[in-house]
Amino acid sequence: MVGSRLLALMIILGAAFFAGASAARDATVPAGAHASYGNTWECDRGFEREARGCAPIEIPSNAFLSSSGTSWECDRGYLKGGLGCNQVQVPANAHLSRDSYSPGWICDRGFREQSGKCARIEVPPHAYASDFAVGRGWDCDRGYTRLDGLCAAVPVPENGYLNSQGDDWKCERGFSKRGVLCAEVKIPPNAYLTDRGDAWTCARGYRVRESGCTAIVVPKNAFLDYSGNDWQCERNYFKEGPACIGMPASRQ
């Protein structure tokens, strides 16, 4: 019974101690702030540290409190300058950018920045203004390719087609490039087109010999290798010319 009363008394005293400590901490938290970890405090959202306390953040015209709540940002169309927000002066043929730094605008498609203004990009025939104003600022239409600063038509031969970019050509499957033409791939017996479709390879059990495919003669104690176009000896045999010779027992 005495032990139980002593334990209860200790719990009560402990609670009183922590309550007093908490009250002491609360008493040191200034206005516009809240208690934080380690017996410290932080300014509330919309306040900033000033001397030993927290002062409301002064938000200038055309600005708003940042997402962190510890500073301010300018409205769209304005940039920070000194203690306020200055309106972005957008030149002709330009529009506001999403950047928070100068100049705050970018030229429209088909124009590029020159000395604080937007100059029109000269686009040649069979071309269009690209998304990026750097470099040329234009790209050729599909079916045309750049040549001497202009766009020239891509000469697609018979049995050919435009590539995915549209600025060159490829041969159809079963044909291969021969200069400016597409030549048919002549497939010999016991061969087939490769995955690319512009050449042939021998079937399994055959190997290339001159312009055709010849059958592979697999000797005794041998088998076709993984490629199917050659052979190798079985275990405990080694290759010697066109045959597989048994390995001496001392080396097995």
Secondary structure by P-SEA (a helix, b strand, c coil): caaaaaaaaaaaaaaaaaaaaaaaaaaacccccccccccbbbbccccccccccccccccccccccccccccccccccccccccbbbbbbcccccccccccccccccccccccccccbbbbcccccccccccccccccccccccccccccbbbbcccccccccccccccccccccccccccbbbbbbbccccccccccccccccccccccccbbbbbbcccccccccccccccccccccccccbbbbcccccc
